[in-house]
Amino acid sequence: PDRLGAPVRLRGVASTRMYETRKDLHYAVVQGDREGVRLVTSDADVLARVRPGTRVEATGVVATYRGAEELHLTDLRIVGHGLPPRPTTVLVAEALGESHSHLLVRIEGRLETVEVADGGLRHTLV
């Protein structure tokens, strides 16, 4: 991304509450009209009040993790509360593309169930 390492300020609406994948990293996802980004901090208190629908102004440095943009927070202000973003309906093939990265989506497709050799079932959304 051309903004890598750049300081930015953005406004958005949270589509998730805070979550963590490691004890020292905490995340929430916010989105605007057409883009979403994962907010990252090592301080759980910064994101503790964020819920779906929380409106925020976030300041930080643009980074990437496994190809996806994220914002490493230096400041976060809660500027209001409202409804969470509405999901965009996409087909399975569209959901796998980068254009919907960090956006709330509803996947439309057909569920196929196939019996496998060990007697179990394999489910595939197509």
Secondary structure, 3 states (H helix, E strand, C coil): CCCCCCEEEEEEEECCCCEEEECCEEEEEEECCCCEEEEEECCHHHHCCCCCCEEEEEEEEEEEECCEEEEEEEEEEEEEECCCCCCEEEEHHHHCCHHHCCCCEEEECCEEEEECCCCCEEEEEC
